[in-house]
Amino acid sequence: MTSIVDKNGNTIAYMYLTIILDVEQKQVLGLVLGNCLFGHESAPVGKFFKDTFRKSNGEILALLGKEVFPEKPADEKRILRDAWAMLSRVKDHTCMWIEENHKWSNEDLKNYLLLGLAEAQIA
């Protein structure tokens, strides 16, 4: 498992396999499939490249941090089941082209993944 950090270096989530978990490791926030970033929508909401989670406009949401222990979430079976349910909802897996941007988003990763692309763009 690897930490996901904000611009201040604070752990805001974890990545287990290709699953993005909340800090408590109880909720599946999103998935990384290839380099596409998925939240609770059926289409990609961003990209993951160069150890960086990016919005569709290229702004930085978070960075991949360091490996942490334990290596697995406590309730791994439930996490995998929830991740599978999220994966089953994916209908559009065509990733958009994203220009690399060095600006940090004002939006946090968790809200962006939970709200979905349409609502996040309005906010």
ChimeraX attribute file (.defattr): number of C-alpha atoms within 10 A of each C-alpha:
attribute: neighborCount
match mode: 1-to-1
recipient: residues
	/A:1	20
	/A:2	20
	/A:3	22
	/A:4	27
	/A:5	21
	/A:6	18
	/A:7	12
	/A:8	7
	/A:9	13
	/A:10	12
	/A:11	19
	/A:12	18
	/A:13	25
	/A:14	27
	/A:15	26
	/A:16	21
	/A:17	13
	/A:18	15
	/A:19	22
	/A:20	29
	/A:21	25
	/A:22	19
	/A:23	15
	/A:24	10
	/A:25	19
	/A:26	14
	/A:27	15
	/A:28	26
	/A:29	25
	/A:30	26
	/A:31	25
	/A:32	20
	/A:33	16
	/A:34	12
	/A:35	15
	/A:36	20
	/A:37	25
	/A:38	29
	/A:39	27
	/A:40	21
	/A:41	20
	/A:42	16
	/A:43	20
	/A:44	27
	/A:45	24
	/A:46	27
	/A:47	25
	/A:48	21
	/A:49	14
	/A:50	10
	/A:51	11
	/A:52	18
	/A:53	24
	/A:54	27
	/A:55	27
	/A:56	19
	/A:57	17
	/A:58	19
	/A:59	21
	/A:60	26
	/A:61	24
	/A:62	28
	/A:63	22
	/A:64	21
	/A:65	20
	/A:66	13
	/A:67	14
	/A:68	12
	/A:69	10
	/A:70	9
	/A:71	11
	/A:72	15
	/A:73	19
	/A:74	11
	/A:75	10
	/A:76	13
	/A:77	10
	/A:78	14
	/A:79	21
	/A:80	16
	/A:81	12
	/A:82	16
	/A:83	20
	/A:84	13
	/A:85	11
	/A:86	20
	/A:87	19
	/A:88	10
	/A:89	12
	/A:90	15
	/A:91	11
	/A:92	10
	/A:93	14
	/A:94	9
	/A:95	18
	/A:96	14
	/A:97	11
	/A:98	14
	/A:99	11
	/A:100	14
	/A:101	13
	/A:102	10
	/A:103	10
	/A:104	16
	/A:105	17
	/A:106	9
	/A:107	15
	/A:108	14
	/A:109	26
	/A:110	20
	/A:111	13
	/A:112	23
	/A:113	24
	/A:114	17
	/A:115	15
	/A:116	18
	/A:117	20
	/A:118	11
	/A:119	11
	/A:120	15
	/A:121	12
	/A:122	6
	/A:123	8
